[in-house]
Amino acid sequence: MQRKFIVFVLALVLFAPLLIVPSLPPDVQAQGSSPVSFTLYSSANGDFPPPSTSTEQTSALILDIDLNGINDFVIASRAAGESVVWYRRTGSGWDRYLIEDETLPIEAGGTFYDIDRDGDPDVVMGADHESNQIWWWENPHPNFDPGTPWTRRYVKNSGEVKHHDQLFGDFDSDGIAELAFWNQRAKTLMLAEIPADPLTAAEWSYSEILVTNDEAEGLASGDVDRNGTLDIIAAGYWLTYTGSDYAAYPIDPGSHRFSRMIAGDLAKGGNLEVVMVPGDSSGPLQLYQCDGDPTQESCWQRSTLLGRDVRFGHSLDIVDFDADGNLDLFLAEMRVNGSNPDAAMWIFYGDGAGGFTITEAAVGYGNHQSQVGDLDGDGDLDILGKPYNWEAPRVDVWLSDRIQFGDGLGLDSWQRYEIDPGMEWRGVFVAGADLNGDGFKDIVTGGWWYENPGAPGGSWAEHAFGGGLNNIAVVYDFDSDGDLDVLGTNGQESGSSFAWAQNDGSGDFTIHTNIPDGDGDFLQGVAVGRFAPGGPLQVALSWHQGDRGIQMLTVPANPAAEQWGWERISDTTQDEELTTGDIDRDGDLDLMLGTIWLRNDGGGVWTPFQLHNNPGSEPPDRHRLVDVNRDGRLDVVIGYEAGNQDGKLAWYEQGSDPTALWTEHVIATVTGPMSLDVYDMDLDGDLDVVVGEHYPANPGNGDLYVFENTDGVGGAWTPHTVFTGDTHHDGAQVVDIDNDGDMDILSINWNLQQVLLYENAAATPPVSVAAGCFPLEDDPSVVLCLSN
């Protein structure tokens, strides 16, 4: 049985609790329309089997266990029955699979990570007050059997009891994730290192990073101060790595020592905002904002987001439900022992400036550790609802009825701007990046960056890098200090000597030349990544000049003071674009060259595989490594080198064996498709393709296109012309330049050496909600009718 719910708007009576902000802030609205509706599926209705016989369900996770591109989910419990199960999506619902067949005293929390580095996610759970253990279960992918439990091992098997909340993250920026976990009876937040061989380790090594005066909980992560290091939010503090240990800075530990908490960019720019709410008691939902120094508790300004106390708000998340580019807030209450019959599930739709429109998604359901994620693979966000003991055993799945944008975000309204009518020399690449930390992406190309004035039509100040950095190759935070640096060459087109510009955070740069020369004329491909677990940051290079192979720069621990490394990693090259991704899903980064990819076999060994034989055709030029058909495997979109003549634009579908040939799907034939990017340009949940023509012989006829993915899986495409009259090369890059939630396009006019911006001038589309009448869950005699 399934039941339809329309998200309806709260009608709130506001009141002023003692010592709380006396009303909603002026930028929080208690009413407004909602773009999202849901359909409920439940084990209570027989839509899928219940988790176990337990009446105390403690944990829920959303993750892709079987690596098929569609999320699965995990439910854990205690007191009776099988403790951990997972649900696998089928064509008609979900099948239940076993993880743990014993009854374990599992506490609230849980997390997942590829612990054994075999390419699939493993599961972690902690014990409650009955045990001092934390466990991890090894994912047996691809050998799944519904009745066979996974292998269980220990993370912790000593010390004090009770472990409410666990979280993985690379908190010390060494390229390797750590596990943060609370040990409540020790009154301590711990940090554990994944062992070199987790399959044989008896227990993981862990240490204290925060000690409290009493039991505490709440655990989240985010780069609070935007310095490039992932921070921890816990018990009303935020913790950051200092280079040798962790410093804890108070936000409001007096009010939220035992609360749920989450961080996100709810007011775009600056420090992250933090939201806290009592998870195991009643109290206010509060937003904390700091516009200055977040290490000072006085900087954090508190506001209350709801006009009543939240009762056991044990489900909290920050996501973008309506895909408008602004983060939203999800919150749901518990129904402990059947109490709180009006328990609410809310969605607070954010405006990107710290304001919200509050809506109710459901009333009367118990939620504990409920999660948000795409549960049916359709590209939008659903809700996994899990009560603690209300009507347990029980699980609810609220599938979003895809956001309806009418005809979609328009792709036919664009405004062209010449940011620079003629560079002194030609820029090879163009990128959008916020170099001065003002929240707006600037334009970077050649030897210059152009400062975003806040509006596309404003005056863009030009800044030269100087110091021999004449052509940018890639923008990246090479020194891990939270701002973006720039790597480039000395070429005023051709040039193989490198320099990098170290950013001080405000757009002032120090030029360093402590990098060996490359072997080539001018770059055509650059890919940055950590290609070995725990290894250094590296930069893969592909040159226009033939037969130079794929080369690699290695970034030292101190990139400003130490010499960078250089080596040739493969003689195989296609002399054009490079991208990186885990193509074979084995847990490390591979390299895509075009119609050839290099498998990372570790130890510096790279094995080439041909994915498409293209006899008699031009070679591949630009490409993007993306999942076009949403099957969980990376595909590749390619524009072929065909200047001044018709060239093929196609995407290649990866099959079950990535080393075999991939299936070709031709999108179109265009003149010189040598500028390319891929993004969801119309915000309908699938990937579209942006292509600029290289037509120097007839520049007045050079087109810039958006190819709309009309069936959602790459089987049908509709072209939209952005502009005619420019000739592009290594351009047509997608970026939201004006922070309005839609994507604009940057490019370079090859003939005139112009820097170009095409602003997406489409109006934000109205939301269409399906008409119909629906009985309310609490009283089926009351029917809610909606009309378009």
N, C-alpha and C positions, 0 to 999 in steps of 0.2 A: 504493500500500500504506500502511496505517496501523497503528500499534501502540499498544496501551493500556498506560499506566503508572500505577500507584498510588504516590503519594508515600509512601515508607516511612520509618521513624524510624531515625536513626543509632544504632548501637551503638558507642560510642567508648571507646578505652582512653586515659585521660588521662595526660599526662606533663608534666614541668616543664622546658621549655627554659631555658637560661641567660639571666638578665636579663629573663625574661618572667614575668608573674604565674604562679605555680606550678600553678594549676588553674583550671578554670572558676569565675567568680564564683558565689556562692551563688544568684543569681537567674537563672542560665543553666542550663537543663535539657537534658541530652543525649538525652532520650527523651520521647515524648509523641505523642498522636494528631494527625493532620493532616486538615484539612477539604477539601483540594484534590487532585483527580486530573487527569491530563492525557492527551490523545491526541496522539501524535507524527505529524506529516506532514513529509516530507523530500524534497528534490530527489534524494537518494540512492536513494529508493524510487520515483522517477518521479511523485511527487504534483504537482510543478510543475518547470519547467525550471531548470537551474542558472544562476547569474548570468552567467558568461562562461567563457572558457578559462583564466583566471588561477588560479594556485595560491597566490597571496598576497592574501587578502581582508582589507582593513584597516578598514572602517567599516560600521556599520549604524545606521539611523535608523527610528523609527516616527513617522508623521505622516499626516494626511488630505490627500493631494495633490489628489484630485479633488473634495473638499468634498461628498462624498455621505454623510457621517456615519459612515463605517466607515474605520478606519485602513488605510493602505497602508504599505509599508516599502521602504527604500532599502538597497542593498548596493553598496559601493565596493571597488575592488581596484587592484592595480598589477602591473607586470612583463609582463603580456600581456593581450590582448583588450580588450574594451570596459570602460571604467573604472567607470562608474556606471550602474546600472539601478534601476528600481523595479518593485514587484509590486502589482498591483491585484486586490482581492478580487472573486471571481465567485461564482456560486451553488454551484460545485463545487470551487473551489480558488483559484488565483491565476494571473493572466496577467502575463507579463514585458514591461516597456516600457523603452525606451532613454532615458537622460539624456545620457551622454557616449560617443561612439563611438571616440574616440582612447584610446590607452594613456597615462595620466598617472601620475606617481609619487606617488600619494595615500598620505598617512600616516594613522595611526589618529586618530580624533576625528570631526569633522563635526558640523554643527548645521543648524538651519533657522529661518527667520523670513520674514515678509512684507516683504522688503527694499524692493520698489518700490511698496508701499502700494496694491496692486490687489486685495487681499482674499484672496489665496491664498499658501501658504507656498513660499518659495524655498529652495534648498539650498546649503550652504557646505561646502567641503572644503579641506584644506591639503596642501601638498607635503611630501615627506620630505626626506632629506639631499641629494637630487639637484636641488632647485629652491628658489628663494626666493619662490615664488608661493603665494597663497591665491586660490581661485576661488569665484564664486557662479554658480548656474544659475537662469535665470528660468523659473518655472513657466508653461507655455503655456496653463493652464486657460482655457476648456474644450476646447481644440483638441489632444487627445491622439492621437498615432499611435504604435503600438508600435515602429516602425522609425525614427522621426524624433527626432534628438537635440534637447535644449534649447539655448538660447543661453547661452554661457558668457562671463562677464566677470571682471575682476580685482577682488579686495579688496586684494591686496598683490602687487607686482611689482618689489620692490627689497629691499635689505638682505640679511640672512643667511638661510641655508637651514634647513629642518626645522621643522615646525609640528604637533606632537602635542597635540591638544585645542583646541577652540573652543567658545564659549558666548555666547549672547545674553542680555541682561538690562538693565533700566533701573537701572543701578548708582548713578547720581547723582540719581535721583528727579526728573528733569525731564520725565517723560512720554514720553521717546523712548529706545528701546533702543540699547545699545552692543554691540559685539562684542569680547569678551575672547578672546585667543589667545596660546598659547605660541609663542615663536620660540627653539627650543632652542639653536641655534648662537650666537645672540646672548645666551643665558643670561638671557632677559628675558620677562616677561609683559607683553603689549601690550594697549592698549584703543583700538579704532577706532570712529570716528563714522560712521554711515550718511550718505552724501552727500545733499544736497538733491535731486539728480537722479542716482540711482545708475545709470540706464540710459546715461548719457553720461560718467560720471566714469572717468578713466583708472585711478585708484587711490584708495583711501580714505585719509583722514588718520588717523594713529595715533600713540600716544605710549607711553612706558614707565611702568608702574605698579609693577613689582617686578623687581629685578635680583638674581640669585643668583650664587653663586661657581662653580657648575657647571650642567650641563644639568639641567632639572627638568621635571616634568609633573604631571598631576592637576589637574582643574578642575571646580568645582561651585559652586552658588549657594544662598543661603538667608539669611534675616534672622537671623544668628547671635545678636545681642544684643537682638533684638526691639525695635528703635528705629524701625521703619518703613522703613528703607532696606535694599535688597537688597545683601547682601555677597557677596564672592567667596572661595571656599576653594581654595587652590592651594599645592602643594609643602610642605604642612605648616603653612601660614600661613592666617589669614583677613584679608581686606582690606576696609576700609569707607571710604566717601566722607566726607570731613570738611567739605565745603563748598567746598573749593578744590583738594584733591588726595586721594590715597588713602593711608591709614595701614595698614601691615602688622603684624599681631600674631602671634607664634609660638604654635602649638599643640604641634607636635613635628616641626619641620623636620629635626632630626638623624636621626630614624628614618624619615621618610616624604617625603623630597625627591622621590623617584621612585616614587610610588604612585598608586593609584586612591583617590578620596576622595568622600564624599557627606555631606550634612548633613540632619537631620530631627528632628522632635519625638518622639524615641523614648521619652523619659521626660517625660510631659506637663507643660507649664509651664516657665517659666524660659528660659534660653538653649537654643538648639538643640544637640543632640548631633552629633558628627562621627565618622564611621567611616572608617578608612584600612586599606588592604591593599596589599602589593606586587603590581603588575600585570605586571612583566617580570622577576621573580625570585621566590624563595621567602621567606616570612616570616609573621609572625603577623597575624591579623585583630584590629584593636584599636578599641575604643570609647573616645571622649574625652568627658568630662562636666565641666562647669564650673558650679557653683552660686553663684559670686560674680562677680567682675569678669573678663570674658573677655579683656580686654586684657593680663592678667597670665598669663604662661605657667605659673606655679606653680598657677594655679587649675584647670588642665586635668588631671583625674585619668584615668589610663589603665587599662583592663582588657582582657584578652585573651578573646575570645569563643569560640575553638575550641581544642580540645586537641591540635592538630597545626598545623604550618606549612601555609599555603596556598601552592600551587605555581602561580605565574603567575595570580593572581586578577584577570584583566583585565576582568571583568564584575561590576559592583557597582551596586546601586540600592536606594532606600528607597520602598516602596509598601505599600498595604494589601491583601494577597492575599486574605484571608478576610473582608473587609468587616465587621470587628468594631469599627471605629473606632480601632484601635491600629495603628501603623505597623510593618511587617515589613521584613526585610532580605533582599535577593537577592544571591547570590554564586556565581560559577562560575569554574572553572579552565580553563586552556589545555591543549592537547596539542601542544606545539611539536615539529615534525618527527616526530610519532607517539609521542613520549615520554608519560610520565605516564598509563599505561593505566587507572588508577583515578581519573582526574580526576572531580571531583564537581561537581554543581550543587545548591546548598543554598537552602532557604528557612528563615529564622529568624523564627518567628512571635512578634511582640512582645506584651507584656502592658500596654503603655502606661506602665509604670513603669521601663523600662530593662532588663527581664528578657526572656528569649527561650526558646522551645522550638525545638530544631534538628531539621530534617528534611532528607532527601535527596530531591530531585526526580528525579535521574538520575545514573548513574555510567558513565564511559567515553567521554563525548562531549567534544570540544574546543569551548571557548567563548572568544571574543575580541570585546569590544565588544557582547556579547549584550544585548538590550534587553527591557523589560517593558512591555506595553500591551495594550489590547483589540484583537485582530487580526481578530475576526469579528463585532463589533458586538453582542454579546450581553450586555454590561454587566459582564463580569468580566475579570480580567487573564490574559493569555496571555504566552508567552515566545518571542521571536525569537532563535534560536540560530545564531550565525555563528562557525565556526572561523577561525583565521588561515590555517594551511596544512595542518591535519589533514584528509585526504581531500578537500581543495579541488580543484575548485570544489564547494561544498556549502552548503546552507542548511537549517536545521531549524526547524519551527514547532511549538510545544507549545501546543495549544489546551486551555484549562481546561474540564473537564467541570463545568458550572455548579455552584456551591456548593449543596448540598442541605440545606435547613433543615427537612425534614419538612413540617409544615403552615405553615411560615414563622414569623417573629417575631409573637407574638400581638398583636392589636389590640383586645382586649376587656377588658384589665385596666388600670384607671386609678385614681389617687388624686387627689382634688380638694383644693386648699389655698386658703384665703383669705389672700393675702399682705397685703392691706389691706382691711378690711371696709367702708371707706367713705372715698374720697378727698374732700378739701375741695372740690374741683371736678372736673369730668369730664375725664379724659385722652382725647385724640383718638386717639393711636397708642400702641402698646406694642411694646417690643423687648427682646431679650436681648443683653447685651454685657458683657464683662469691663472694668469701669471702674477697678478698683483694682489690677489686675495680679496677682491671686492665683490665676489659672488657672480660676476659676469665673465663669460668666456671671451678671451681676446683671440685675435687671429695671428697665427705664427706661420711665416713662410720666408724662404730665402734667408737673408741675413737680418731680418727685422721681425718685430712684433708690433701689432697695431692695437692700441688700448681701446677697449670697448667703452664708449661714452654712456652706455645704458639704453640707447635707442639706436636702431640700425641707421637712421638718417642723420645721426649726430656727427660730430667731428672726431675722427679716429686719429689720435696722436700716434705718429710713427716713431719707434725706438729701435736703433741699431744695436745689435749685440757687440759688434766690433771684435777686436782681438783675433782675427782670423777665422771667426765662425761666420761663414758667408752663405751657407746653405743648410738649413735645419734638416735633420733626418728623423728625429723622434723627440717627443716631449715626455718626460718621465721623472719621477722623484728618485734620482740616482743615489742621493745621500740620506734618504729616509728621514728627512726632517720635516715632512708635512707639506712642503711646497714643491712646485714643479720646476724641474731643471730642463735643459735643452742640450741635445747632442747633435752635432752637425759636422760638416767638412769645410775645408778652405776653398772649395770650388765655386767660382763664379760661373757655374754650371759644372764643368769637370774639375776634379780635385779629389785626392785620396788621403789627404792629411786630416786628422780629426781634431776637434776641440769640443769642450763641453762648457756650458754656461751654468754656473752654480747660483741659484736664486736665493736671495735673502728673505724671501717671502713677500716682498713689496714690489717686485719687478725690477730690482737692481741686481745686476749679475757680475760675478767674477769669472773670467775666462781662464780655463785650464787646458793645457795641451799635453798632458801626461798620458797620452794614448799613442801606441804605435800606428804607423801608417797602414792603411789597407792596401789591397792589391786590386786596382780597378780604376775606372775613369769617373763615373758618377753613380751614386746609389740608385737602385730601383726597388729594393725591398729591405725592410728593417723589422725585426720581431724581438721583443724583450720578454724574458721570463727566467724562471729558475728551472733548469732542465734536469737537475738531479735533486732528489729529496734532501733538504737541508743544505743544498749547494749554494754557490754564489749567484748573484744576479748576472745574467749574460745577455748579450745583444747579438743576434744573428743578422748577417749582412748578405745581400745579393747585389751585384754590380751590373750595370748596363753592358760593360765589356764582356765578351764571351769567354767561356772556358776558364773562369776565375774561381769556380766552385762556390760553396757556401762557407763563409768565414764567420768567426765568432770573437767578439770582445768579451772579456771577463772583468767585471767591476770589482775592485778590491774592497776590503772592509772600510778603508778610509779613502774614498774615491778622489779626494782633493790632494792628498799627500802621497799616495802610493801609485806606482805605475800600473796601468791597466794591462791586461793580457790580450794577446791576439793569437789565433790559430785558424787553420783551414780544417773544417770538420768533415767536409765531403767534396769530392770532385764532381758530384752530380749537381747540376744547376740548370735553371731555365732562364736565368739572367733577368728576372722580373720580380714581382711582388713576393714577399714572404709573410706568412701568418703562422700563429702557433695555437695549438689546442691538443687535447687528448683524443686523437683521432681513433685510436684502437681501444680506448677505454681501459687502459691498463694502469692508470694512476700517474703517468708522467706526461710531459709535454712533448708532442711531436712537431714537425715542421711541414707546412704545406707550401709547395712551390708553384702550383698551378694544376697541371695534369699529372704531376708526380708528387708524392709525399715521402718524407723521410721518417722512418720509424726510429724512435729513441730506444735503443736497446741497452742503454746504460754504459758506463765506462767509456764514454766518448765514441761509441759505435752507432752509426746512423745507416740504416738499411733502406734503399730506395724502392718504391713500388709505383708502377704506372697505373693510374686509375682510369685513363682514357687514351685510346690510340686515335690519333688525329692526322692520318697521312694526307699530305698535300694541302694542309691548312696552315694558316698563320699560327704562330705559337701563342700560348696564353700570356696575357699581359697583367691586368688587374684581377684580383679575386677577393672573395670573403669566405671565411670558414664559418658556416652557420648551419643550424638545423632547420632547413626549409620546410620539410613535411612533418615536423614535430613528432618524429618517431624515436627520439632519444639518441640518434646517431648524427654526428656532424656531417653535413654535406658541403659542397663548395660551389659558389657562384662565380663564373669566369666571364670576363670580357676579353676577347682575343685581340692581338696586335694586328691592326688593319688600318693604318693611317691613310686617309683620303679614299678609302674604299670600303665596301660592305664587309662587315665582320660579324662574327657570331657572338651572341650573348646567350649563355646557357647555364643551367645548374646540373650538378652531377650528384646522384643519389647514392649514398653509401649503403651497401647491403650488409648481410650478416657477417661477411668476411671482408674486412677493410682492405686486405691485400689483393683481393680480386678486382676485376674491372667494375667501375661504378656505372650506373645507368644514366644516360644523357637525356636531359629535357631541355629542348631549345625554347628560350623565351622570346627572342626576336632577332632580326638582322638589322644592325644599325651601322652607320659609318664610324669606323674607328672607336669601338667601345673601350677606350683606354683610360677612362676615369670612372670609378665605380664605388658604390657603398651600398650597404643593406641595412634597413631599419623598418620598423613599423610606422610608416609615414602617415597613415590615416587612422592610427590608433584603434584598429579593429581586431588586434590580437594575433596577426600574422605578419610575416616579413615581406616587405616590398623592396624593389631594387631601384637605385638611383644611378643613372648612366649619363656621362657627358661625352659627346662625340669629338674625336680628334680629326679636324678637317682643315688643316692649314692651307690647302690649295683653294678652298672656297669658304673662308671663315664666316661669311655672312649667312651661310646655310647650316652652320653647326648648331645642333640641338642639344638641349639638356632635358632629359626625361625622368619621370618617375613611372616605373612599371608596377602597377597595382596588382597584388596577389589576390585575385578575385574569388578563388575557391578555398583559400586558406592553407592549401598544401602544395602549392606550386604547379598545379595542373592547368591553370588558366590565368592570363595576364592581360591587363588593359593599360595601354600607354597614356600618359598625361604629359604634355609638353610644358615645361617650366619656362623656357626661353629659347628663342632662335636668334643666332647672331654672334655666338662666341665659340671659339675652338679650345677644347679642354685637353689637359694632359696631367695625369696623376692628381686630378682634382675631384670635384663633385663629392665632397665630404660632408656628412650629415652632423649637425650640431644645433642645439637650441641656443641661439645667440642672444635672444632677448628675454629668456626666462618666462615665456608665455605658455609653456607646456607642449607646443608643437615644434616640429623639427625644421630647421632652415638648412641651407646648403652653402658651403664655401667652395670656391674653385679658383683656378688660374687660367687666364686667357693666354694661350701659348704664343700667339703671334704678337700681341700687343703688350705682353708681360704685365697684365693687369691683375690685381687682387679683387675678387668678385664675391659678393654676398647676395644670395637670393633669399629674401625673407618670405616665409610662409605666411601669407596674409589671409588665410581662410579663417572665417569666424568659428568660434567654438560651437559645435553643433548642438541643437536641442536634444534633450534626452526623451526618448519615446518609451513609455511603459505600456506593456500589453494590456488591452482592455479586458474586463471580465469581472465576475463576482466570486468571492471566496469566503467560505465560512471561517470565523475566527476559531482558533484552537481552543480557547478557554470556554467559549460558548458558541457551539455550532449553530444555534438559532439566530445568532447575529451574523449578518452577511455584509462584507465590505465590497462595494462595487466601484470600479474605476473605469473611466472612459478617456480616450485619447483626445 
